[in-house]
Amino acid sequence: MIKHIALFKFEKFDTPQEKEDYYNRIKEAFKGLENRVPAIKSLEIGFDELEDKSSYDFVVNVVIENMASLPDYANHPEHVKAVLIIKEKVIDRKAIDYSL
């Protein structure tokens, strides 16, 4: 099994409502994704609560079968839809993939 973790930092939001609306769009895009993308064995997402300057804003934590399955996950149309929403506001991304 491979764990894929991706952290995202977003540009500043003009209002708290804009941030809430955007986060809700992300939640909706990832909701049930593990049921629509066969490569996903488990999926967790989360939003930063500390809001420290060193914090990232959003995390995707995915388990897939093996490294050969990573492109199946990354290129799946349902995952790509979610990525397009993230790309609207992302200013930095960090990722790690490791064996469990």
Jmol script that loads the backbone (N, CA, C; Angstrom):
load data "model"
ATOM      1  N   MET A   1       0.849  -1.189   0.000  1.00  0.00           N
ATOM      2  CA  MET A   1       0.000   0.000   0.000  1.00  0.00           C
ATOM      3  C   MET A   1       0.888   1.243   0.000  1.00  0.00           C
ATOM      4  N   ILE A   2       0.396   2.265  -0.656  1.00  0.00           N
ATOM      5  CA  ILE A   2       1.098   3.540  -0.748  1.00  0.00           C
ATOM      6  C   ILE A   2       0.229   4.632  -0.140  1.00  0.00           C
ATOM      7  N   LYS A   3       0.830   5.440   0.703  1.00  0.00           N
ATOM      8  CA  LYS A   3       0.138   6.611   1.244  1.00  0.00           C
ATOM      9  C   LYS A   3       0.599   7.826   0.451  1.00  0.00           C
ATOM     10  N   HIS A   4      -0.361   8.578  -0.058  1.00  0.00           N
ATOM     11  CA  HIS A   4      -0.110   9.821  -0.797  1.00  0.00           C
ATOM     12  C   HIS A   4      -0.704  10.953   0.034  1.00  0.00           C
ATOM     13  N   ILE A   5       0.136  11.881   0.434  1.00  0.00           N
ATOM     14  CA  ILE A   5      -0.320  13.042   1.199  1.00  0.00           C
ATOM     15  C   ILE A   5       0.052  14.293   0.416  1.00  0.00           C
ATOM     16  N   ALA A   6      -0.926  15.152   0.197  1.00  0.00           N
ATOM     17  CA  ALA A   6      -0.687  16.422  -0.496  1.00  0.00           C
ATOM     18  C   ALA A   6      -1.207  17.562   0.371  1.00  0.00           C
ATOM     19  N   LEU A   7      -0.364  18.574   0.547  1.00  0.00           N
ATOM     20  CA  LEU A   7      -0.709  19.771   1.319  1.00  0.00           C
ATOM     21  C   LEU A   7      -0.823  20.957   0.376  1.00  0.00           C
ATOM     22  N   PHE A   8      -1.804  21.800   0.611  1.00  0.00           N
ATOM     23  CA  PHE A   8      -2.041  22.953  -0.256  1.00  0.00           C
ATOM     24  C   PHE A   8      -2.153  24.222   0.570  1.00  0.00           C
ATOM     25  N   LYS A   9      -1.544  25.277   0.059  1.00  0.00           N
ATOM     26  CA  LYS A   9      -1.691  26.611   0.630  1.00  0.00           C
ATOM     27  C   LYS A   9      -2.455  27.436  -0.403  1.00  0.00           C
ATOM     28  N   PHE A  10      -3.479  28.143   0.069  1.00  0.00           N
ATOM     29  CA  PHE A  10      -4.318  28.938  -0.821  1.00  0.00           C
ATOM     30  C   PHE A  10      -4.006  30.425  -0.686  1.00  0.00           C
ATOM     31  N   GLU A  11      -4.319  31.163  -1.742  1.00  0.00           N
ATOM     32  CA  GLU A  11      -4.200  32.619  -1.668  1.00  0.00           C
ATOM     33  C   GLU A  11      -5.191  33.135  -0.638  1.00  0.00           C
ATOM     34  N   LYS A  12      -4.969  34.330  -0.168  1.00  0.00           N
ATOM     35  CA  LYS A  12      -5.860  34.917   0.843  1.00  0.00           C
ATOM     36  C   LYS A  12      -7.238  35.166   0.245  1.00  0.00           C
ATOM     37  N   PHE A  13      -8.234  34.996   1.085  1.00  0.00           N
ATOM     38  CA  PHE A  13      -9.615  35.220   0.675  1.00  0.00           C
ATOM     39  C   PHE A  13     -10.025  36.641   1.046  1.00  0.00           C
ATOM     40  N   ASP A  14     -10.891  37.220   0.232  1.00  0.00           N
ATOM     41  CA  ASP A  14     -11.347  38.587   0.492  1.00  0.00           C
ATOM     42  C   ASP A  14     -12.289  38.657   1.688  1.00  0.00           C
ATOM     43  N   THR A  15     -13.078  37.600   1.876  1.00  0.00           N
ATOM     44  CA  THR A  15     -14.047  37.597   2.975  1.00  0.00           C
ATOM     45  C   THR A  15     -14.129  36.185   3.573  1.00  0.00           C
ATOM     46  N   PRO A  16     -14.599  36.095   4.817  1.00  0.00           N
ATOM     47  CA  PRO A  16     -14.827  34.769   5.399  1.00  0.00           C
ATOM     48  C   PRO A  16     -15.852  33.952   4.594  1.00  0.00           C
ATOM     49  N   GLN A  17     -16.823  34.616   4.015  1.00  0.00           N
ATOM     50  CA  GLN A  17     -17.836  33.923   3.219  1.00  0.00           C
ATOM     51  C   GLN A  17     -17.225  33.316   1.960  1.00  0.00           C
ATOM     52  N   GLU A  18     -16.313  34.043   1.325  1.00  0.00           N
ATOM     53  CA  GLU A  18     -15.637  33.515   0.138  1.00  0.00           C
ATOM     54  C   GLU A  18     -14.854  32.244   0.502  1.00  0.00           C
ATOM     55  N   LYS A  19     -14.164  32.291   1.625  1.00  0.00           N
ATOM     56  CA  LYS A  19     -13.405  31.125   2.094  1.00  0.00           C
ATOM     57  C   LYS A  19     -14.351  29.958   2.372  1.00  0.00           C
ATOM     58  N   GLU A  20     -15.431  30.192   3.064  1.00  0.00           N
ATOM     59  CA  GLU A  20     -16.386  29.138   3.386  1.00  0.00           C
ATOM     60  C   GLU A  20     -16.976  28.518   2.119  1.00  0.00           C
ATOM     61  N   ASP A  21     -17.358  29.363   1.176  1.00  0.00           N
ATOM     62  CA  ASP A  21     -17.933  28.867  -0.076  1.00  0.00           C
ATOM     63  C   ASP A  21     -16.928  28.006  -0.841  1.00  0.00           C
ATOM     64  N   TYR A  22     -15.693  28.454  -0.902  1.00  0.00           N
ATOM     65  CA  TYR A  22     -14.649  27.711  -1.603  1.00  0.00           C
ATOM     66  C   TYR A  22     -14.382  26.374  -0.916  1.00  0.00           C
ATOM     67  N   TYR A  23     -14.261  26.384   0.399  1.00  0.00           N
ATOM     68  CA  TYR A  23     -14.032  25.141   1.145  1.00  0.00           C
ATOM     69  C   TYR A  23     -15.206  24.165   0.953  1.00  0.00           C
ATOM     70  N   ASN A  24     -16.417  24.676   0.901  1.00  0.00           N
ATOM     71  CA  ASN A  24     -17.572  23.812   0.668  1.00  0.00           C
ATOM     72  C   ASN A  24     -17.528  23.176  -0.718  1.00  0.00           C
ATOM     73  N   ARG A  25     -17.056  23.912  -1.704  1.00  0.00           N
ATOM     74  CA  ARG A  25     -16.893  23.347  -3.054  1.00  0.00           C
ATOM     75  C   ARG A  25     -15.863  22.226  -3.038  1.00  0.00           C
ATOM     76  N   ILE A  26     -14.772  22.413  -2.302  1.00  0.00           N
ATOM     77  CA  ILE A  26     -13.754  21.370  -2.195  1.00  0.00           C
ATOM     78  C   ILE A  26     -14.339  20.141  -1.498  1.00  0.00           C
ATOM     79  N   LYS A  27     -15.032  20.351  -0.383  1.00  0.00           N
ATOM     80  CA  LYS A  27     -15.639  19.223   0.334  1.00  0.00           C
ATOM     81  C   LYS A  27     -16.565  18.434  -0.578  1.00  0.00           C
ATOM     82  N   GLU A  28     -17.367  19.133  -1.335  1.00  0.00           N
ATOM     83  CA  GLU A  28     -18.310  18.469  -2.237  1.00  0.00           C
ATOM     84  C   GLU A  28     -17.575  17.686  -3.328  1.00  0.00           C
ATOM     85  N   ALA A  29     -16.491  18.247  -3.850  1.00  0.00           N
ATOM     86  CA  ALA A  29     -15.719  17.578  -4.908  1.00  0.00           C
ATOM     87  C   ALA A  29     -15.084  16.286  -4.413  1.00  0.00           C
ATOM     88  N   PHE A  30     -14.660  16.264  -3.151  1.00  0.00           N
ATOM     89  CA  PHE A  30     -13.995  15.087  -2.593  1.00  0.00           C
ATOM     90  C   PHE A  30     -14.969  14.115  -1.913  1.00  0.00           C
ATOM     91  N   LYS A  31     -16.194  14.544  -1.683  1.00  0.00           N
ATOM     92  CA  LYS A  31     -17.180  13.701  -1.010  1.00  0.00           C
ATOM     93  C   LYS A  31     -17.440  12.441  -1.840  1.00  0.00           C
ATOM     94  N   GLY A  32     -17.181  11.292  -1.237  1.00  0.00           N
ATOM     95  CA  GLY A  32     -17.426  10.023  -1.909  1.00  0.00           C
ATOM     96  C   GLY A  32     -16.462   9.681  -3.029  1.00  0.00           C
ATOM     97  N   LEU A  33     -15.381  10.445  -3.147  1.00  0.00           N
ATOM     98  CA  LEU A  33     -14.423  10.200  -4.228  1.00  0.00           C
ATOM     99  C   LEU A  33     -13.855   8.786  -4.159  1.00  0.00           C
ATOM    100  N   GLU A  34     -13.691   8.270  -2.952  1.00  0.00           N
ATOM    101  CA  GLU A  34     -13.155   6.915  -2.800  1.00  0.00           C
ATOM    102  C   GLU A  34     -14.098   5.863  -3.386  1.00  0.00           C
ATOM    103  N   ASN A  35     -15.369   6.206  -3.573  1.00  0.00           N
ATOM    104  CA  ASN A  35     -16.335   5.288  -4.192  1.00  0.00           C
ATOM    105  C   ASN A  35     -16.390   5.441  -5.712  1.00  0.00           C
ATOM    106  N   ARG A  36     -15.865   6.542  -6.224  1.00  0.00           N
ATOM    107  CA  ARG A  36     -15.905   6.802  -7.663  1.00  0.00           C
ATOM    108  C   ARG A  36     -14.570   6.539  -8.353  1.00  0.00           C
ATOM    109  N   VAL A  37     -13.489   6.467  -7.588  1.00  0.00           N
ATOM    110  CA  VAL A  37     -12.157   6.235  -8.151  1.00  0.00           C
ATOM    111  C   VAL A  37     -11.664   4.893  -7.618  1.00  0.00           C
ATOM    112  N   PRO A  38     -11.671   3.860  -8.457  1.00  0.00           N
ATOM    113  CA  PRO A  38     -11.319   2.517  -7.984  1.00  0.00           C
ATOM    114  C   PRO A  38      -9.933   2.400  -7.349  1.00  0.00           C
ATOM    115  N   ALA A  39      -8.982   3.213  -7.744  1.00  0.00           N
ATOM    116  CA  ALA A  39      -7.621   3.124  -7.204  1.00  0.00           C
ATOM    117  C   ALA A  39      -7.542   3.515  -5.726  1.00  0.00           C
ATOM    118  N   ILE A  40      -8.520   4.280  -5.240  1.00  0.00           N
ATOM    119  CA  ILE A  40      -8.484   4.757  -3.855  1.00  0.00           C
ATOM    120  C   ILE A  40      -8.960   3.658  -2.906  1.00  0.00           C
ATOM    121  N   LYS A  41      -8.100   3.340  -1.929  1.00  0.00           N
ATOM    122  CA  LYS A  41      -8.463   2.386  -0.878  1.00  0.00           C
ATOM    123  C   LYS A  41      -9.042   3.111   0.331  1.00  0.00           C
ATOM    124  N   SER A  42      -8.523   4.297   0.628  1.00  0.00           N
ATOM    125  CA  SER A  42      -9.092   5.154   1.669  1.00  0.00           C
ATOM    126  C   SER A  42      -8.733   6.606   1.361  1.00  0.00           C
ATOM    127  N   LEU A  43      -9.557   7.508   1.864  1.00  0.00           N
ATOM    128  CA  LEU A  43      -9.385   8.930   1.575  1.00  0.00           C
ATOM    129  C   LEU A  43      -9.813   9.742   2.786  1.00  0.00           C
ATOM    130  N   GLU A  44      -8.975  10.701   3.165  1.00  0.00           N
ATOM    131  CA  GLU A  44      -9.319  11.689   4.185  1.00  0.00           C
ATOM    132  C   GLU A  44      -8.911  13.053   3.660  1.00  0.00           C
ATOM    133  N   ILE A  45      -9.708  14.053   3.969  1.00  0.00           N
ATOM    134  CA  ILE A  45      -9.323  15.431   3.682  1.00  0.00           C
ATOM    135  C   ILE A  45      -9.473  16.231   4.969  1.00  0.00           C
ATOM    136  N   GLY A  46      -8.797  17.371   5.023  1.00  0.00           N
ATOM    137  CA  GLY A  46      -8.920  18.220   6.194  1.00  0.00           C
ATOM    138  C   GLY A  46      -8.488  19.638   5.894  1.00  0.00           C
ATOM    139  N   PHE A  47      -9.021  20.562   6.677  1.00  0.00           N
ATOM    140  CA  PHE A  47      -8.693  21.976   6.553  1.00  0.00           C
ATOM    141  C   PHE A  47      -8.014  22.438   7.832  1.00  0.00           C
ATOM    142  N   ASP A  48      -6.995  23.258   7.691  1.00  0.00           N
ATOM    143  CA  ASP A  48      -6.231  23.742   8.835  1.00  0.00           C
ATOM    144  C   ASP A  48      -7.116  24.533   9.795  1.00  0.00           C
ATOM    145  N   GLU A  49      -6.940  24.278  11.061  1.00  0.00           N
ATOM    146  CA  GLU A  49      -7.686  25.000  12.085  1.00  0.00           C
ATOM    147  C   GLU A  49      -6.813  25.983  12.857  1.00  0.00           C
ATOM    148  N   LEU A  50      -5.514  25.783  12.820  1.00  0.00           N
ATOM    149  CA  LEU A  50      -4.595  26.644  13.558  1.00  0.00           C
ATOM    150  C   LEU A  50      -4.460  28.022  12.910  1.00  0.00           C
ATOM    151  N   GLU A  51      -4.428  28.040  11.581  1.00  0.00           N
ATOM    152  CA  GLU A  51      -4.280  29.264  10.795  1.00  0.00           C
ATOM    153  C   GLU A  51      -3.014  30.031  11.154  1.00  0.00           C
ATOM    154  N   ASP A  52      -1.944  29.289  11.415  1.00  0.00           N
ATOM    155  CA  ASP A  52      -0.631  29.868  11.661  1.00  0.00           C
ATOM    156  C   ASP A  52       0.008  30.191  10.314  1.00  0.00           C
ATOM    157  N   LYS A  53       0.922  31.155  10.290  1.00  0.00           N
ATOM    158  CA  LYS A  53       1.550  31.534   9.024  1.00  0.00           C
ATOM    159  C   LYS A  53       2.341  30.379   8.400  1.00  0.00           C
ATOM    160  N   SER A  54       2.779  29.418   9.213  1.00  0.00           N
ATOM    161  CA  SER A  54       3.516  28.271   8.677  1.00  0.00           C
ATOM    162  C   SER A  54       2.606  27.120   8.260  1.00  0.00           C
ATOM    163  N   SER A  55       1.321  27.229   8.563  1.00  0.00           N
ATOM    164  CA  SER A  55       0.369  26.160   8.257  1.00  0.00           C
ATOM    165  C   SER A  55       0.000  26.146   6.780  1.00  0.00           C
ATOM    166  N   TYR A  56      -0.310  24.961   6.307  1.00  0.00           N
ATOM    167  CA  TYR A  56      -0.947  24.827   5.002  1.00  0.00           C
ATOM    168  C   TYR A  56      -2.449  24.769   5.247  1.00  0.00           C
ATOM    169  N   ASP A  57      -3.234  25.046   4.218  1.00  0.00           N
ATOM    170  CA  ASP A  57      -4.675  25.214   4.397  1.00  0.00           C
ATOM    171  C   ASP A  57      -5.484  23.934   4.245  1.00  0.00           C
ATOM    172  N   PHE A  58      -4.997  23.012   3.425  1.00  0.00           N
ATOM    173  CA  PHE A  58      -5.804  21.851   3.065  1.00  0.00           C
ATOM    174  C   PHE A  58      -4.897  20.645   2.865  1.00  0.00           C
ATOM    175  N   VAL A  59      -5.380  19.467   3.282  1.00  0.00           N
ATOM    176  CA  VAL A  59      -4.627  18.230   3.106  1.00  0.00           C
ATOM    177  C   VAL A  59      -5.523  17.165   2.490  1.00  0.00           C
ATOM    178  N   VAL A  60      -4.908  16.395   1.589  1.00  0.00           N
ATOM    179  CA  VAL A  60      -5.532  15.194   1.038  1.00  0.00           C
ATOM    180  C   VAL A  60      -4.645  14.027   1.450  1.00  0.00           C
ATOM    181  N   ASN A  61      -5.250  13.030   2.075  1.00  0.00           N
ATOM    182  CA  ASN A  61      -4.534  11.863   2.575  1.00  0.00           C
ATOM    183  C   ASN A  61      -5.192  10.636   1.944  1.00  0.00           C
ATOM    184  N   VAL A  62      -4.479   9.994   1.006  1.00  0.00           N
ATOM    185  CA  VAL A  62      -5.044   8.897   0.229  1.00  0.00           C
ATOM    186  C   VAL A  62      -4.175   7.654   0.375  1.00  0.00           C
ATOM    187  N   VAL A  63      -4.814   6.506   0.441  1.00  0.00           N
ATOM    188  CA  VAL A  63      -4.106   5.231   0.364  1.00  0.00           C
ATOM    189  C   VAL A  63      -4.515   4.564  -0.942  1.00  0.00           C
ATOM    190  N   ILE A  64      -3.501   4.125  -1.706  1.00  0.00           N
ATOM    191  CA  ILE A  64      -3.728   3.379  -2.942  1.00  0.00           C
ATOM    192  C   ILE A  64      -2.962   2.064  -2.850  1.00  0.00           C
ATOM    193  N   GLU A  65      -3.260   1.162  -3.761  1.00  0.00           N
ATOM    194  CA  GLU A  65      -2.682  -0.184  -3.701  1.00  0.00           C
ATOM    195  C   GLU A  65      -1.164  -0.190  -3.841  1.00  0.00           C
ATOM    196  N   ASN A  66      -0.644   0.505  -4.868  1.00  0.00           N
ATOM    197  CA  ASN A  66       0.800   0.505  -5.131  1.00  0.00           C
ATOM    198  C   ASN A  66       1.157   1.698  -6.004  1.00  0.00           C
ATOM    199  N   MET A  67       2.438   1.896  -6.239  1.00  0.00           N
ATOM    200  CA  MET A  67       2.882   3.057  -7.034  1.00  0.00           C
ATOM    201  C   MET A  67       2.335   3.004  -8.457  1.00  0.00           C
ATOM    202  N   ALA A  68       2.141   1.808  -8.987  1.00  0.00           N
ATOM    203  CA  ALA A  68       1.581   1.674 -10.337  1.00  0.00           C
ATOM    204  C   ALA A  68       0.149   2.214 -10.404  1.00  0.00           C
ATOM    205  N   SER A  69      -0.538   2.262  -9.268  1.00  0.00           N
ATOM    206  CA  SER A  69      -1.914   2.775  -9.213  1.00  0.00           C
ATOM    207  C   SER A  69      -1.984   4.294  -9.095  1.00  0.00           C
ATOM    208  N   LEU A  70      -0.861   4.925  -8.806  1.00  0.00           N
ATOM    209  CA  LEU A  70      -0.872   6.383  -8.614  1.00  0.00           C
ATOM    210  C   LEU A  70      -1.378   7.131  -9.849  1.00  0.00           C
ATOM    211  N   PRO A  71      -0.925   6.792 -11.066  1.00  0.00           N
ATOM    212  CA  PRO A  71      -1.480   7.492 -12.236  1.00  0.00           C
ATOM    213  C   PRO A  71      -2.982   7.239 -12.426  1.00  0.00           C
ATOM    214  N   ASP A  72      -3.452   6.040 -12.056  1.00  0.00           N
ATOM    215  CA  ASP A  72      -4.889   5.753 -12.162  1.00  0.00           C
ATOM    216  C   ASP A  72      -5.690   6.692 -11.269  1.00  0.00           C
ATOM    217  N   TYR A  73      -5.166   6.958 -10.088  1.00  0.00           N
ATOM    218  CA  TYR A  73      -5.792   7.914  -9.164  1.00  0.00           C
ATOM    219  C   TYR A  73      -5.663   9.342  -9.699  1.00  0.00           C
ATOM    220  N   ALA A  74      -4.450   9.732 -10.021  1.00  0.00           N
ATOM    221  CA  ALA A  74      -4.179  11.120 -10.408  1.00  0.00           C
ATOM    222  C   ALA A  74      -4.910  11.533 -11.686  1.00  0.00           C
ATOM    223  N   ASN A  75      -5.062  10.615 -12.621  1.00  0.00           N
ATOM    224  CA  ASN A  75      -5.656  10.949 -13.916  1.00  0.00           C
ATOM    225  C   ASN A  75      -7.126  10.592 -14.047  1.00  0.00           C
ATOM    226  N   HIS A  76      -7.701  10.050 -13.001  1.00  0.00           N
ATOM    227  CA  HIS A  76      -9.121   9.694 -13.057  1.00  0.00           C
ATOM    228  C   HIS A  76      -9.944  10.975 -13.213  1.00  0.00           C
ATOM    229  N   PRO A  77     -10.928  10.992 -14.123  1.00  0.00           N
ATOM    230  CA  PRO A  77     -11.714  12.217 -14.362  1.00  0.00           C
ATOM    231  C   PRO A  77     -12.357  12.818 -13.110  1.00  0.00           C
ATOM    232  N   GLU A  78     -12.791  11.988 -12.168  1.00  0.00           N
ATOM    233  CA  GLU A  78     -13.399  12.520 -10.944  1.00  0.00           C
ATOM    234  C   GLU A  78     -12.368  13.226 -10.067  1.00  0.00           C
ATOM    235  N   HIS A  79     -11.154  12.688 -10.022  1.00  0.00           N
ATOM    236  CA  HIS A  79     -10.079  13.340  -9.274  1.00  0.00           C
ATOM    237  C   HIS A  79      -9.673  14.633  -9.968  1.00  0.00           C
ATOM    238  N   VAL A  80      -9.592  14.596 -11.285  1.00  0.00           N
ATOM    239  CA  VAL A  80      -9.213  15.794 -12.054  1.00  0.00           C
ATOM    240  C   VAL A  80     -10.204  16.932 -11.796  1.00  0.00           C
ATOM    241  N   LYS A  81     -11.492  16.624 -11.687  1.00  0.00           N
ATOM    242  CA  LYS A  81     -12.498  17.657 -11.379  1.00  0.00           C
ATOM    243  C   LYS A  81     -12.185  18.340 -10.043  1.00  0.00           C
ATOM    244  N   ALA A  82     -11.827  17.545  -9.044  1.00  0.00           N
ATOM    245  CA  ALA A  82     -11.492  18.103  -7.727  1.00  0.00           C
ATOM    246  C   ALA A  82     -10.224  18.947  -7.811  1.00  0.00           C
ATOM    247  N   VAL A  83      -9.252  18.475  -8.551  1.00  0.00           N
ATOM    248  CA  VAL A  83      -7.988  19.210  -8.704  1.00  0.00           C
ATOM    249  C   VAL A  83      -8.227  20.570  -9.355  1.00  0.00           C
ATOM    250  N   LEU A  84      -9.119  20.636 -10.308  1.00  0.00           N
ATOM    251  CA  LEU A  84      -9.402  21.917 -10.979  1.00  0.00           C
ATOM    252  C   LEU A  84      -9.926  22.957  -9.990  1.00  0.00           C
ATOM    253  N   ILE A  85     -10.706  22.530  -9.030  1.00  0.00           N
ATOM    254  CA  ILE A  85     -11.191  23.467  -8.003  1.00  0.00           C
ATOM    255  C   ILE A  85     -10.019  23.938  -7.151  1.00  0.00           C
ATOM    256  N   ILE A  86      -9.170  23.021  -6.731  1.00  0.00           N
ATOM    257  CA  ILE A  86      -8.010  23.395  -5.913  1.00  0.00           C
ATOM    258  C   ILE A  86      -7.113  24.377  -6.671  1.00  0.00           C
ATOM    259  N   LYS A  87      -6.922  24.153  -7.953  1.00  0.00           N
ATOM    260  CA  LYS A  87      -6.036  25.010  -8.746  1.00  0.00           C
ATOM    261  C   LYS A  87      -6.521  26.451  -8.842  1.00  0.00           C
ATOM    262  N   GLU A  88      -7.794  26.690  -8.578  1.00  0.00           N
ATOM    263  CA  GLU A  88      -8.329  28.055  -8.637  1.00  0.00           C
ATOM    264  C   GLU A  88      -7.639  28.980  -7.641  1.00  0.00           C
ATOM    265  N   LYS A  89      -7.246  28.446  -6.490  1.00  0.00           N
ATOM    266  CA  LYS A  89      -6.726  29.293  -5.414  1.00  0.00           C
ATOM    267  C   LYS A  89      -5.362  28.871  -4.877  1.00  0.00           C
ATOM    268  N   VAL A  90      -4.811  27.762  -5.348  1.00  0.00           N
ATOM    269  CA  VAL A  90      -3.571  27.247  -4.762  1.00  0.00           C
ATOM    270  C   VAL A  90      -2.377  28.132  -5.126  1.00  0.00           C
ATOM    271  N   ILE A  91      -1.530  28.374  -4.125  1.00  0.00           N
ATOM    272  CA  ILE A  91      -0.283  29.112  -4.367  1.00  0.00           C
ATOM    273  C   ILE A  91       0.944  28.257  -4.049  1.00  0.00           C
ATOM    274  N   ASP A  92       0.726  27.133  -3.345  1.00  0.00           N
ATOM    275  CA  ASP A  92       1.837  26.226  -3.063  1.00  0.00           C
ATOM    276  C   ASP A  92       1.272  24.845  -2.770  1.00  0.00           C
ATOM    277  N   ARG A  93       2.072  23.833  -3.127  1.00  0.00           N
ATOM    278  CA  ARG A  93       1.678  22.436  -2.908  1.00  0.00           C
ATOM    279  C   ARG A  93       2.910  21.648  -2.503  1.00  0.00           C
ATOM    280  N   LYS A  94       2.745  20.768  -1.566  1.00  0.00           N
ATOM    281  CA  LYS A  94       3.786  19.827  -1.143  1.00  0.00           C
ATOM    282  C   LYS A  94       3.146  18.448  -1.134  1.00  0.00           C
ATOM    283  N   ALA A  95       3.926  17.428  -1.458  1.00  0.00           N
ATOM    284  CA  ALA A  95       3.393  16.064  -1.469  1.00  0.00           C
ATOM    285  C   ALA A  95       4.469  15.076  -1.063  1.00  0.00           C
ATOM    286  N   ILE A  96       3.996  13.922  -0.584  1.00  0.00           N
ATOM    287  CA  ILE A  96       4.866  12.802  -0.261  1.00  0.00           C
ATOM    288  C   ILE A  96       4.100  11.524  -0.559  1.00  0.00           C
ATOM    289  N   ASP A  97       4.812  10.538  -1.085  1.00  0.00           N
ATOM    290  CA  ASP A  97       4.265   9.223  -1.364  1.00  0.00           C
ATOM    291  C   ASP A  97       5.207   8.206  -0.723  1.00  0.00           C
ATOM    292  N   TYR A  98       4.657   7.334   0.119  1.00  0.00           N
ATOM    293  CA  TYR A  98       5.517   6.352   0.780  1.00  0.00           C
ATOM    294  C   TYR A  98       4.775   5.053   1.002  1.00  0.00           C
ATOM    295  N   SER A  99       5.548   3.967   1.147  1.00  0.00           N
ATOM    296  CA  SER A  99       4.981   2.644   1.390  1.00  0.00           C
ATOM    297  C   SER A  99       4.536   2.505   2.835  1.00  0.00           C
ATOM    298  N   LEU A 100       3.416   1.848   3.015  1.00  0.00           N
ATOM    299  CA  LEU A 100       2.918   1.555   4.358  1.00  0.00           C
ATOM    300  C   LEU A 100       3.466   0.228   4.833  1.00  0.00           C
TER     301      LEU A 100
END
end "model"
wireframe off; spacefill off
backbone 0.3
color backbone group
